[in-house]
Amino acid sequence: MRKTKEFEVERFLANSEGYLKNKYLLSLMFEVSFDQAEEVEDGKIMEDKRWIVYSWDIKIKKPIKAKDKIKITTFAIDMKKFYAYRNFIIERNDEEIVEAYCVFLLFDLKKMRPIKIPKEIAKAYQKEKAIYEEKSHEYGDKFTNLEKIQIRYTDIDTNYHVNNASYMDLLREITKVKDQDIEFINIVYKNEIRDKKYILGEKSKNKNEISYRFVDDDKKIYTYGKIVKRNV
């Protein structure tokens, strides 16, 4: 079962050069998936449960600008044990400009741990064949430029941790790459950033790829992944 929603990209969602911030690219895709969840899920089954994002692979074929009219479609492609796998497609003028693969975990708020996805929930989504699947990633291992990044109050969401989309702002801080110059994003949320005044960002460059990770003073890894810069 697919869920599609149309948007006009407002100017306040864009950066200083008029391109959609990647923070809001994630937020818009989340919005469509949350709308679908409200439509198909049994509220009683889900009342003490919540979907948590585990990872993203996002392929940005063409950057999105302010005032663009876009259509976002999402659908489930599989559900196994604790994990739900989704695809997202973004179109502009009937041209596919973004493909994404996202992995969610189902989290039990009472037990405070991931749980197996109920059969009723898996069945409700009517999974489809994937159009974009997760890549096998190789990450750099020579990390440099350890940078201290302040965690802002505005980064914290209703779960009292750094919002998943806000990681895009943290990523911009350490890579210095503009939103419109990124053609691929991989991010894995290993541990949530909670009750932190700051986090440390590291990066490892290899041509047009930048591997990154966010760690604390004890080198505990909270998030890692890589971006690929567009040839501009």
N, C-alpha and C positions, 0 to 999 in steps of 0.2 A: 504494500500500500504506500503510495506516494503522497507527500504533502508539498504543495507549492504555494509560494507567497511572493507578491510583487512589491518592490520598494522603489522610491525615488531617493537617491542618495543626497541627503541634505548637506548644505555647506558646512555645518558645524561638525560633521563627521569627517571632514577632510583635513589634511595637513596644510601647512602654509603655502604649498605649491598646488593645492587644489585636488589632491589625490586622496581617495579613501584610506584612512589609517587602518593598518592591519588589525589593530585592537578592535575596531568596529566591524571589520570583515568577519572576525570570529563571532562577535556579538550578534550580527544579523543571522548567521547560520544557526547559532544557538536558539535564536528567537523562533525560527521555523521548526526546529526539532522539538522545542518545548510546546509549541502549538499543537504539533502532531501528538505528543504524549498526552496532552489534555483531552484530545479527541478520542483516542483509541484505548487508553489504559483504564482499568477498573480502579476507581478512586479508593475503594475500601482496601484493595490489595496493596495499593501504593501509599497509603496514608502515613506509614512509618518508614518509608523507603525513599531514597533519592538517587538520581543518576549523577555520577561523578565522572568527569572526563579524565581518561588515562593518557591518550596520545592523539596527535594530529599529523597527517601528511597532507599538505595543501600545495597544489600545482596551480600557479597563477600565470595563465597564458598571456593575458593582457591586463594591465592595471585598470582600476576603476576610478572614475573621476566624479567630482561633485556634480549633481544634477543628472547623472546617468540614471536611466530607468532599467532596473535589473529584475530578473526573476530567479528565485532560489528554490530548488527542489531537493528534498531529502527523502531517503527511504532506508529501511533496515536491510542489510545483506546477510546477516547471520547473528545467531545468539548461542553462545556456548558457555555453560557454567555461569561464571560471574560476569562475563563480557558480552556486550552488545556492539556490533560492528555496523557502521553507517556510511553511506555515500552522500555527498552533496554535489550538486551541479549548479553553477551560476551562469545565466545567459544574459546577453545584452543584444538587443535587436536580432533575436533568434540565433545568435552565435554563442557557442559555449566558450566562456573565457576563464572559468575556474573549475577545477575538480578537486574534491577533498575526500579523504578517508579518515574517519574518526572512530576511536574506540572508547566506549563508556563502561564504567563499572557500576553495578547496582549495590548501593550501600544501605545497610540497615541502621536506622538512627537509634534504635534501642540497644542493639548489640554492639553498635559502633565498629562494624567491620563489614567487608563485602560479603554478599550472600548470593546463592544461586538464583538465577532469574526464574520466576514462576512460569509454568507451562502456559498458563492463561495469558500472561503478558507477551510471551514469545509468539504465541499463536495470533494475537491481536494485530501484530505488525505485518504479517503476511510478507515475509522476506522475499527479496528479488535478487537476481543475478547482479554481481558487482560490475560497475563500469570503470572503477578505479580502485586499485588495491594497494596495500601498504608495500613500500619498497624495502629491500634489504639494505640497511645502512652501514656505512663504515664511517667512524668518527676519528678526528684527529686526536693525538695523544700528547702533543707538545703545547700545553696551554701556557699562555703568557698574559700579560697586562691584567693582573688581578685588580679589579676595580670595585670599590665600595659603593653600593647603590642604596640610597635611602628608601625605605618603605613608607609610602604616604598613606594618610588616613583614607584618601580616595581610592587606594588600591584594594581596600578591604571590602568584602561583600557580606551578604547576610549570613554566611556560614563562618564569619569571623576569620577568614584567611584571605590571602591574595587572590583576587578574582582571576579565573583562567585567562580571560581576554587581556587583563592588565599585564600579563607576562610579555606581551608584545611591546609595551613601553619599556620594560626592563631590558628586553632584547635590543631595542634601538639604542639604549644607553651604552651598551658594551660593544655593539658592532658598528655603530655610526652609519648604518646603511639606511637610505631613505625607503619609505614604504613602497613607492612605485618602482624601485630598483631591485626588488626581491621577486624571484620567479618560483621559488620553492621554499617551503617552511616545514621542518620536522620539529616537533616538540613532544617530549615525554615528561609527564608530571609524576616524578618518582615519589616525592614527599611534599605535602602541602606546606606552604610558608605561612606560619602562624606565630603570633606573639614575637615577631622580629622587628627590631628598629631599622635594621639594614641587612642586606645580603651581599655576597661577594660574587662578581661575575668574572668568568674567564673565557678566553677564546683561543682558537687554533686555526690559522689560515692556511689554505691550500688552493692556490689559484683563485677561482671564483667561489669557492666553498668556505664557509666559516662554521666550524664546530664550536659549540658553546656549552657552558654549564653554569648553574648557580649553586653556590656552596656556602657553608657557614665557616666560622673561624676554626672549627674542628675538621673541616673538609668533608662534612656530610653533604652528599649531593641531593639537592631538592628537585632540580629540573635539568634536563640536558637535551641536546638535539643539534640541528644544523640548519643553516640557510644557504641558498644558492643565489648568487647575484646575477642579475640580468646583464647581458652584454649590451652596454649602452655607450 
